[in-house]
Amino acid sequence: MILVNRHTHAGKGPFHATLRIKPASRVDLIDVRGKLREEFGSDFTRYPKAFYISDHTTAGYLDQRLAKVLEHDSSNIQDYLQVFLKLFPPDADYRHDKLHLRTELSEQQRAVEPRNADSHLAFMGSGLRSAASYELRGEEPVWFVELDGVHVGGTRHRRTTVIAYTGEEDVARMQVTLPASPRSIDAQNLRDPALGLIGQLEGLAREHRVAFGRFEISLPLEERNAGLTVNEYETLLMTHDLRDVLRDPLRFAAQIGREALQAPRAIPAKVLNYAQYDVVQVFNKVMDQVGARRSLVERVVNRALALPVSHFLRMKRAISLPILDRKGEGVGEIGWGTYQSPILVQWKGAGGKTRVLNVRLVRFV
């Protein structure tokens, strides 16, 4: 179910609509572009570009380039996602899902809190984005990808915002220096007020009076040992589960290997030790079970497995943070969900005490 919650358009400037979505299943694909075309017609379609924003950490959008490789086809995308959902299966030994360790939760919250570490890791691993730009002229869909829509506590209610616009205006650029983690493998919460990054970004948007636009935050070209994502910065998820994946990308799939990756005794006992797993063999077992033998999807995932961990997890070198004028005051603020944080993930130490981020402020026109 999709309900259009609000729409602003005054004949010029960007189009702005917020949709509320009720998923039909735990993993679901919803064509947001199709719904907007149907609801608003030329008010929406007259714009060549659109920026799609999710307020959530287990539901978002594919990068347009990846969606194009998958032919914008829902079956191809489902097959692609299923590979990562098998690599991060439910009920593996995730610290995030051991709710008695989650000290930030009350007893009432623990009773309904979803055990969804697998969805968070699949979101990051498959390269889903909290915000993605699309430029489409035809009838191609843009899929809102849901990975945790229905759980033991009930059905989620999701919110996504779309800004359609004509072009982008480069407003300002700056570099930000942040303290580097002393650990070799770590995830750093860039929304932490102590870092001061978000305050600097919000100040820049106010200074230039940007109502609708985005911040592009990127790593320098020479940085090869870190990536950026937007997700929930929950301590156990980031300091245990994500680190485990960065050390051993197939760790959680290997834990349930006997049930999920092969028939009993199909692989000799000696390779059930993760350290002796052959990556290609495991991948082929996953693909067999998923049924994604179509050459297109297999080629996309196979390419990921042939690359380093950073690419295997599709960690991005850049992320976008939306700027939205939800109050109609002519100046926007960073438009993100309650639990969303920009996160810098590193799989090797910085080699110094600081890291640098490039920031670009863009106005939609």
C-alpha beads as a LAMMPS data file, in Angstrom:
LAMMPS data file: protein, C-alpha beads

365 atoms
364 bonds

1 atom types
1 bond types

-500.0 500.0 xlo xhi
-500.0 500.0 ylo yhi
-500.0 500.0 zlo zhi

Masses

1 110.0

Atoms # bond

1 1 1 0.000 0.000 0.000
2 1 1 1.273 3.477 -0.907
3 1 1 -0.269 6.736 0.255
4 1 1 0.912 10.099 -1.046
5 1 1 1.264 12.176 2.090
6 1 1 2.163 15.578 0.734
7 1 1 3.144 17.330 -2.459
8 1 1 4.529 20.791 -3.139
9 1 1 4.857 22.448 -6.511
10 1 1 4.407 26.125 -7.275
11 1 1 4.951 26.071 -11.044
12 1 1 8.691 26.521 -10.795
13 1 1 11.504 25.044 -8.816
14 1 1 11.679 21.416 -7.675
15 1 1 8.693 19.119 -7.204
16 1 1 8.514 17.553 -3.733
17 1 1 6.378 14.618 -2.602
18 1 1 6.429 12.346 0.442
19 1 1 4.962 8.856 0.216
20 1 1 4.022 6.459 2.991
21 1 1 4.478 2.787 2.219
22 1 1 3.164 -0.314 3.953
23 1 1 5.166 -3.318 2.686
24 1 1 3.353 -6.518 1.802
25 1 1 6.176 -8.842 2.889
26 1 1 9.556 -8.826 4.616
27 1 1 11.377 -8.389 1.288
28 1 1 9.367 -6.237 -1.089
29 1 1 9.872 -4.005 -4.132
30 1 1 7.640 -0.960 -4.667
31 1 1 7.758 1.133 -7.856
32 1 1 7.764 4.670 -6.454
33 1 1 8.329 6.342 -9.822
34 1 1 5.336 4.562 -11.292
35 1 1 3.114 5.696 -8.434
36 1 1 4.222 9.327 -8.823
37 1 1 3.636 9.251 -12.580
38 1 1 0.172 7.856 -11.971
39 1 1 -0.641 10.364 -9.214
40 1 1 0.837 13.580 -10.613
41 1 1 1.350 13.084 -14.342
42 1 1 3.238 15.916 -16.004
43 1 1 3.705 17.767 -12.699
44 1 1 6.252 15.047 -11.959
45 1 1 7.344 13.734 -15.359
46 1 1 8.277 17.161 -16.774
47 1 1 11.452 17.043 -14.685
48 1 1 14.356 15.017 -16.121
49 1 1 15.973 14.223 -12.766
50 1 1 14.751 12.935 -9.411
51 1 1 16.330 12.341 -6.018
52 1 1 14.841 9.400 -4.093
53 1 1 15.218 9.437 -0.300
54 1 1 14.527 6.713 2.263
55 1 1 14.241 7.493 5.975
56 1 1 15.234 3.939 6.886
57 1 1 18.244 1.685 7.422
58 1 1 16.851 -1.581 6.045
59 1 1 14.983 -0.111 3.054
60 1 1 16.335 2.107 0.300
61 1 1 17.287 2.412 -3.366
62 1 1 19.789 0.913 -5.753
63 1 1 22.280 3.190 -7.457
64 1 1 20.968 3.941 -10.956
65 1 1 24.004 2.342 -12.614
66 1 1 23.408 -0.951 -10.790
67 1 1 19.663 -0.792 -11.482
68 1 1 20.449 -0.324 -15.174
69 1 1 22.797 -3.340 -15.221
70 1 1 19.928 -5.334 -13.694
71 1 1 17.657 -3.895 -16.419
72 1 1 15.374 -2.221 -13.821
73 1 1 13.703 -5.645 -13.710
74 1 1 12.120 -6.718 -10.424
75 1 1 12.955 -10.409 -10.945
76 1 1 16.614 -9.632 -11.601
77 1 1 16.751 -7.364 -8.561
78 1 1 15.082 -10.007 -6.367
79 1 1 17.655 -12.575 -7.494
80 1 1 20.482 -10.134 -6.849
81 1 1 19.169 -9.368 -3.350
82 1 1 18.636 -13.037 -2.520
83 1 1 22.352 -13.714 -2.870
84 1 1 23.125 -11.189 -0.114
85 1 1 20.201 -12.359 1.999
86 1 1 21.712 -15.857 1.867
87 1 1 25.167 -14.547 2.707
88 1 1 23.637 -12.789 5.745
89 1 1 20.950 -15.283 6.797
90 1 1 18.433 -14.732 9.595
91 1 1 19.210 -16.260 12.980
92 1 1 22.969 -16.445 12.570
93 1 1 25.112 -15.518 15.552
94 1 1 24.594 -11.730 15.320
95 1 1 25.383 -9.731 18.413
96 1 1 22.850 -7.091 17.316
97 1 1 20.083 -9.688 17.674
98 1 1 20.967 -10.688 21.227
99 1 1 18.451 -8.290 22.669
100 1 1 19.432 -8.901 26.299
101 1 1 22.737 -7.179 25.448
102 1 1 21.006 -4.117 24.005
103 1 1 21.131 -1.874 27.069
104 1 1 19.511 1.039 25.213
105 1 1 16.230 -0.911 24.952
106 1 1 13.537 -1.048 27.591
107 1 1 11.807 -4.332 28.431
108 1 1 8.790 -3.197 26.399
109 1 1 11.013 -2.412 23.408
110 1 1 12.768 -5.773 23.608
111 1 1 9.397 -7.497 23.293
112 1 1 8.799 -6.003 19.826
113 1 1 12.308 -5.114 18.598
114 1 1 13.019 -6.971 15.332
115 1 1 16.017 -9.270 15.126
116 1 1 17.171 -7.828 11.848
117 1 1 20.977 -7.670 11.773
118 1 1 20.769 -9.713 8.571
119 1 1 18.726 -6.965 6.893
120 1 1 21.166 -4.252 7.956
121 1 1 24.145 -6.215 6.639
122 1 1 22.357 -7.121 3.410
123 1 1 21.481 -3.432 2.933
124 1 1 25.141 -2.438 3.233
125 1 1 26.493 -5.461 1.407
126 1 1 24.227 -5.150 -1.621
127 1 1 24.975 -1.449 -2.008
128 1 1 21.518 -0.086 -1.191
129 1 1 21.447 3.647 -0.608
130 1 1 19.442 5.893 1.660
131 1 1 19.362 8.445 -1.184
132 1 1 19.939 7.985 -4.908
133 1 1 19.737 10.210 -7.998
134 1 1 17.989 8.966 -11.140
135 1 1 17.773 10.461 -14.622
136 1 1 15.232 8.504 -16.672
137 1 1 13.305 9.460 -19.785
138 1 1 11.350 6.264 -20.432
139 1 1 8.932 4.152 -18.426
140 1 1 11.556 2.453 -16.251
141 1 1 10.513 1.872 -12.633
142 1 1 12.469 3.118 -9.631
143 1 1 12.192 0.490 -6.915
144 1 1 11.968 1.204 -3.205
145 1 1 13.696 -1.925 -1.886
146 1 1 12.378 -3.224 1.441
147 1 1 14.403 -5.824 3.363
148 1 1 12.566 -5.894 6.713
149 1 1 8.970 -4.926 6.033
150 1 1 7.224 -7.559 8.163
151 1 1 8.625 -8.936 11.413
152 1 1 7.517 -10.469 14.697
153 1 1 6.320 -7.091 15.947
154 1 1 4.100 -6.474 12.919
155 1 1 4.258 -4.614 9.599
156 1 1 6.396 -1.521 9.234
157 1 1 5.226 1.855 7.987
158 1 1 7.856 3.405 5.719
159 1 1 8.383 6.919 4.432
160 1 1 10.151 7.978 1.262
161 1 1 10.553 11.447 -0.200
162 1 1 11.149 12.297 -3.848
163 1 1 12.458 15.592 -5.214
164 1 1 12.127 16.044 -8.979
165 1 1 14.165 18.836 -10.541
166 1 1 15.700 20.198 -13.735
167 1 1 19.376 20.500 -12.836
168 1 1 22.012 20.865 -10.149
169 1 1 23.915 23.970 -9.104
170 1 1 27.315 23.516 -7.474
171 1 1 27.138 25.845 -4.448
172 1 1 30.191 25.204 -2.249
173 1 1 33.017 22.762 -1.599
174 1 1 35.169 22.151 1.446
175 1 1 37.405 19.565 3.060
176 1 1 36.785 18.308 6.580
177 1 1 39.488 16.706 8.711
178 1 1 38.342 14.168 11.293
179 1 1 40.215 12.144 13.900
180 1 1 40.954 8.643 12.593
181 1 1 40.128 5.502 14.510
182 1 1 43.200 3.845 16.037
183 1 1 41.764 0.413 15.176
184 1 1 42.596 -1.332 11.928
185 1 1 38.957 -2.405 11.368
186 1 1 36.285 -0.034 12.600
187 1 1 33.112 1.919 11.855
188 1 1 32.939 5.596 12.821
189 1 1 29.641 7.400 13.424
190 1 1 29.887 10.672 11.481
191 1 1 26.653 11.913 13.074
192 1 1 28.346 12.012 16.481
193 1 1 28.005 15.626 17.706
194 1 1 31.516 15.448 19.157
195 1 1 32.964 15.319 15.626
196 1 1 31.216 18.526 14.623
197 1 1 30.709 17.411 11.011
198 1 1 26.924 17.712 10.915
199 1 1 27.044 21.162 12.510
200 1 1 29.406 22.324 9.768
201 1 1 27.145 20.920 7.056
202 1 1 24.006 22.491 8.449
203 1 1 25.786 25.816 8.804
204 1 1 26.872 25.669 5.159
205 1 1 23.308 24.980 3.974
206 1 1 21.991 27.916 6.008
207 1 1 24.735 30.233 4.799
208 1 1 23.871 29.558 1.158
209 1 1 20.100 29.291 1.752
210 1 1 19.701 25.934 0.037
211 1 1 16.091 24.761 0.294
212 1 1 16.338 21.527 -1.733
213 1 1 19.579 19.838 -2.609
214 1 1 22.142 17.431 -1.282
215 1 1 25.522 17.117 0.327
216 1 1 27.910 14.793 -1.450
217 1 1 30.477 13.433 0.999
218 1 1 33.349 11.533 -0.567
219 1 1 36.740 10.049 0.206
220 1 1 39.880 11.367 -1.495
221 1 1 41.022 9.448 -4.571
222 1 1 44.079 8.111 -2.778
223 1 1 42.001 6.560 0.028
224 1 1 41.701 2.830 -0.658
225 1 1 41.090 1.384 2.790
226 1 1 37.755 2.899 3.784
227 1 1 34.193 3.290 2.541
228 1 1 31.045 5.231 3.356
229 1 1 27.503 4.118 4.040
230 1 1 24.349 5.360 5.768
231 1 1 22.836 3.004 8.329
232 1 1 21.936 2.579 11.967
233 1 1 24.939 3.105 14.223
234 1 1 23.971 0.534 16.816
235 1 1 26.993 -0.436 18.882
236 1 1 26.763 -4.231 18.639
237 1 1 25.958 -4.119 14.922
238 1 1 28.885 -1.842 14.096
239 1 1 31.534 -2.942 16.587
240 1 1 30.934 -6.695 16.327
241 1 1 28.808 -7.887 13.401
242 1 1 30.150 -5.514 10.740
243 1 1 33.744 -6.061 11.872
244 1 1 33.207 -9.813 11.643
245 1 1 32.023 -9.434 8.051
246 1 1 34.964 -7.218 7.129
247 1 1 37.354 -9.846 8.467
248 1 1 35.506 -12.819 6.931
249 1 1 32.876 -11.875 4.312
250 1 1 31.303 -15.352 4.344
251 1 1 31.368 -15.787 8.118
252 1 1 27.621 -15.870 8.734
253 1 1 26.821 -17.927 5.645
254 1 1 29.414 -20.453 6.776
255 1 1 27.792 -20.707 10.228
256 1 1 24.657 -22.207 8.722
257 1 1 26.389 -23.973 5.858
258 1 1 24.918 -27.412 6.522
259 1 1 21.360 -26.133 6.233
260 1 1 21.530 -23.216 3.807
261 1 1 24.432 -23.782 1.457
262 1 1 24.327 -27.436 0.629
263 1 1 22.613 -30.754 1.166
264 1 1 23.996 -32.779 4.106
265 1 1 27.497 -34.134 3.414
266 1 1 27.613 -32.483 -0.011
267 1 1 30.885 -30.787 0.959
268 1 1 33.651 -32.745 2.689
269 1 1 33.858 -32.101 6.417
270 1 1 37.322 -30.580 6.145
271 1 1 35.965 -27.548 4.260
272 1 1 33.252 -26.848 6.834
273 1 1 35.951 -24.964 8.699
274 1 1 35.528 -21.390 7.460
275 1 1 39.243 -20.901 7.101
276 1 1 39.296 -23.637 4.453
277 1 1 36.213 -22.527 2.533
278 1 1 36.696 -22.043 -1.173
279 1 1 34.933 -18.772 -1.993
280 1 1 33.896 -19.807 -5.490
281 1 1 32.446 -23.089 -4.231
282 1 1 30.415 -21.338 -1.539
283 1 1 29.229 -18.747 -4.027
284 1 1 28.074 -21.437 -6.446
285 1 1 26.174 -23.204 -3.656
286 1 1 24.412 -19.969 -2.772
287 1 1 23.566 -19.279 -6.407
288 1 1 22.232 -22.820 -6.822
289 1 1 19.900 -22.417 -3.888
290 1 1 18.730 -18.950 -4.874
291 1 1 18.136 -20.171 -8.396
292 1 1 19.801 -17.068 -9.832
293 1 1 21.512 -18.848 -12.691
294 1 1 20.555 -16.215 -15.214
295 1 1 23.851 -14.972 -16.578
296 1 1 23.074 -11.305 -15.865
297 1 1 22.676 -11.602 -12.091
298 1 1 25.418 -14.184 -11.789
299 1 1 27.812 -11.909 -13.646
300 1 1 27.068 -8.946 -11.358
301 1 1 27.647 -10.888 -8.133
302 1 1 30.585 -12.872 -9.523
303 1 1 32.320 -9.609 -10.329
304 1 1 31.879 -8.531 -6.699
305 1 1 33.434 -11.731 -5.389
306 1 1 36.474 -11.274 -7.625
307 1 1 37.296 -7.961 -5.964
308 1 1 38.536 -6.953 -2.503
309 1 1 36.274 -6.909 0.552
310 1 1 35.462 -3.241 0.050
311 1 1 33.955 -4.001 -3.364
312 1 1 32.444 -7.298 -2.270
313 1 1 30.425 -5.294 0.248
314 1 1 29.870 -2.616 -2.399
315 1 1 31.100 -0.013 0.069
316 1 1 30.800 3.370 -1.562
317 1 1 33.405 6.082 -1.925
318 1 1 30.676 8.723 -1.717
319 1 1 27.275 9.152 -0.098
320 1 1 24.555 11.766 -0.480
321 1 1 22.689 13.441 2.357
322 1 1 19.460 15.193 1.312
323 1 1 18.576 18.799 2.131
324 1 1 14.834 19.362 2.526
325 1 1 12.766 22.446 3.298
326 1 1 9.973 20.618 5.094
327 1 1 8.810 23.753 6.940
328 1 1 8.485 25.929 3.830
329 1 1 10.868 28.566 5.189
330 1 1 13.179 28.695 2.168
331 1 1 16.089 27.013 3.956
332 1 1 16.459 23.261 4.228
333 1 1 17.906 20.919 6.795
334 1 1 19.417 17.476 6.471
335 1 1 16.462 15.209 5.774
336 1 1 17.184 11.879 7.380
337 1 1 15.433 9.315 9.504
338 1 1 15.732 9.010 13.265
339 1 1 18.157 6.098 13.180
340 1 1 20.194 7.043 10.123
341 1 1 23.856 7.992 10.454
342 1 1 26.574 8.504 7.863
343 1 1 29.230 5.927 8.747
344 1 1 32.872 5.699 7.742
345 1 1 33.977 2.064 7.604
346 1 1 37.673 1.191 7.496
347 1 1 39.301 -2.198 6.980
348 1 1 42.848 -0.899 7.430
349 1 1 44.250 1.815 9.692
350 1 1 44.490 5.342 8.360
351 1 1 48.280 5.462 8.727
352 1 1 47.952 8.696 10.658
353 1 1 45.834 10.451 13.236
354 1 1 43.328 11.997 10.821
355 1 1 41.203 11.291 7.764
356 1 1 39.942 13.792 5.223
357 1 1 36.473 13.966 3.680
358 1 1 35.526 16.010 0.636
359 1 1 32.185 17.823 0.892
360 1 1 30.194 19.286 -2.003
361 1 1 26.968 21.247 -1.518
362 1 1 24.508 21.049 -4.425
363 1 1 21.269 22.993 -4.974
364 1 1 18.429 21.471 -7.010
365 1 1 16.947 23.873 -9.554

Bonds

1 1 1 2
2 1 2 3
3 1 3 4
4 1 4 5
5 1 5 6
6 1 6 7
7 1 7 8
8 1 8 9
9 1 9 10
10 1 10 11
11 1 11 12
12 1 12 13
13 1 13 14
14 1 14 15
15 1 15 16
16 1 16 17
17 1 17 18
18 1 18 19
19 1 19 20
20 1 20 21
21 1 21 22
22 1 22 23
23 1 23 24
24 1 24 25
25 1 25 26
26 1 26 27
27 1 27 28
28 1 28 29
29 1 29 30
30 1 30 31
31 1 31 32
32 1 32 33
33 1 33 34
34 1 34 35
35 1 35 36
36 1 36 37
37 1 37 38
38 1 38 39
39 1 39 40
40 1 40 41
41 1 41 42
42 1 42 43
43 1 43 44
44 1 44 45
45 1 45 46
46 1 46 47
47 1 47 48
48 1 48 49
49 1 49 50
50 1 50 51
51 1 51 52
52 1 52 53
53 1 53 54
54 1 54 55
55 1 55 56
56 1 56 57
57 1 57 58
58 1 58 59
59 1 59 60
60 1 60 61
61 1 61 62
62 1 62 63
63 1 63 64
64 1 64 65
65 1 65 66
66 1 66 67
67 1 67 68
68 1 68 69
69 1 69 70
70 1 70 71
71 1 71 72
72 1 72 73
73 1 73 74
74 1 74 75
75 1 75 76
76 1 76 77
77 1 77 78
78 1 78 79
79 1 79 80
80 1 80 81
81 1 81 82
82 1 82 83
83 1 83 84
84 1 84 85
85 1 85 86
86 1 86 87
87 1 87 88
88 1 88 89
89 1 89 90
90 1 90 91
91 1 91 92
92 1 92 93
93 1 93 94
94 1 94 95
95 1 95 96
96 1 96 97
97 1 97 98
98 1 98 99
99 1 99 100
100 1 100 101
101 1 101 102
102 1 102 103
103 1 103 104
104 1 104 105
105 1 105 106
106 1 106 107
107 1 107 108
108 1 108 109
109 1 109 110
110 1 110 111
111 1 111 112
112 1 112 113
113 1 113 114
114 1 114 115
115 1 115 116
116 1 116 117
117 1 117 118
118 1 118 119
119 1 119 120
120 1 120 121
121 1 121 122
122 1 122 123
123 1 123 124
124 1 124 125
125 1 125 126
126 1 126 127
127 1 127 128
128 1 128 129
129 1 129 130
130 1 130 131
131 1 131 132
132 1 132 133
133 1 133 134
134 1 134 135
135 1 135 136
136 1 136 137
137 1 137 138
138 1 138 139
139 1 139 140
140 1 140 141
141 1 141 142
142 1 142 143
143 1 143 144
144 1 144 145
145 1 145 146
146 1 146 147
147 1 147 148
148 1 148 149
149 1 149 150
150 1 150 151
151 1 151 152
152 1 152 153
153 1 153 154
154 1 154 155
155 1 155 156
156 1 156 157
157 1 157 158
158 1 158 159
159 1 159 160
160 1 160 161
161 1 161 162
162 1 162 163
163 1 163 164
164 1 164 165
165 1 165 166
166 1 166 167
167 1 167 168
168 1 168 169
169 1 169 170
170 1 170 171
171 1 171 172
172 1 172 173
173 1 173 174
174 1 174 175
175 1 175 176
176 1 176 177
177 1 177 178
178 1 178 179
179 1 179 180
180 1 180 181
181 1 181 182
182 1 182 183
183 1 183 184
184 1 184 185
185 1 185 186
186 1 186 187
187 1 187 188
188 1 188 189
189 1 189 190
190 1 190 191
191 1 191 192
192 1 192 193
193 1 193 194
194 1 194 195
195 1 195 196
196 1 196 197
197 1 197 198
198 1 198 199
199 1 199 200
200 1 200 201
201 1 201 202
202 1 202 203
203 1 203 204
204 1 204 205
205 1 205 206
206 1 206 207
207 1 207 208
208 1 208 209
209 1 209 210
210 1 210 211
211 1 211 212
212 1 212 213
213 1 213 214
214 1 214 215
215 1 215 216
216 1 216 217
217 1 217 218
218 1 218 219
219 1 219 220
220 1 220 221
221 1 221 222
222 1 222 223
223 1 223 224
224 1 224 225
225 1 225 226
226 1 226 227
227 1 227 228
228 1 228 229
229 1 229 230
230 1 230 231
231 1 231 232
232 1 232 233
233 1 233 234
234 1 234 235
235 1 235 236
236 1 236 237
237 1 237 238
238 1 238 239
239 1 239 240
240 1 240 241
241 1 241 242
242 1 242 243
243 1 243 244
244 1 244 245
245 1 245 246
246 1 246 247
247 1 247 248
248 1 248 249
249 1 249 250
250 1 250 251
251 1 251 252
252 1 252 253
253 1 253 254
254 1 254 255
255 1 255 256
256 1 256 257
257 1 257 258
258 1 258 259
259 1 259 260
260 1 260 261
261 1 261 262
262 1 262 263
263 1 263 264
264 1 264 265
265 1 265 266
266 1 266 267
267 1 267 268
268 1 268 269
269 1 269 270
270 1 270 271
271 1 271 272
272 1 272 273
273 1 273 274
274 1 274 275
275 1 275 276
276 1 276 277
277 1 277 278
278 1 278 279
279 1 279 280
280 1 280 281
281 1 281 282
282 1 282 283
283 1 283 284
284 1 284 285
285 1 285 286
286 1 286 287
287 1 287 288
288 1 288 289
289 1 289 290
290 1 290 291
291 1 291 292
292 1 292 293
293 1 293 294
294 1 294 295
295 1 295 296
296 1 296 297
297 1 297 298
298 1 298 299
299 1 299 300
300 1 300 301
301 1 301 302
302 1 302 303
303 1 303 304
304 1 304 305
305 1 305 306
306 1 306 307
307 1 307 308
308 1 308 309
309 1 309 310
310 1 310 311
311 1 311 312
312 1 312 313
313 1 313 314
314 1 314 315
315 1 315 316
316 1 316 317
317 1 317 318
318 1 318 319
319 1 319 320
320 1 320 321
321 1 321 322
322 1 322 323
323 1 323 324
324 1 324 325
325 1 325 326
326 1 326 327
327 1 327 328
328 1 328 329
329 1 329 330
330 1 330 331
331 1 331 332
332 1 332 333
333 1 333 334
334 1 334 335
335 1 335 336
336 1 336 337
337 1 337 338
338 1 338 339
339 1 339 340
340 1 340 341
341 1 341 342
342 1 342 343
343 1 343 344
344 1 344 345
345 1 345 346
346 1 346 347
347 1 347 348
348 1 348 349
349 1 349 350
350 1 350 351
351 1 351 352
352 1 352 353
353 1 353 354
354 1 354 355
355 1 355 356
356 1 356 357
357 1 357 358
358 1 358 359
359 1 359 360
360 1 360 361
361 1 361 362
362 1 362 363
363 1 363 364
364 1 364 365
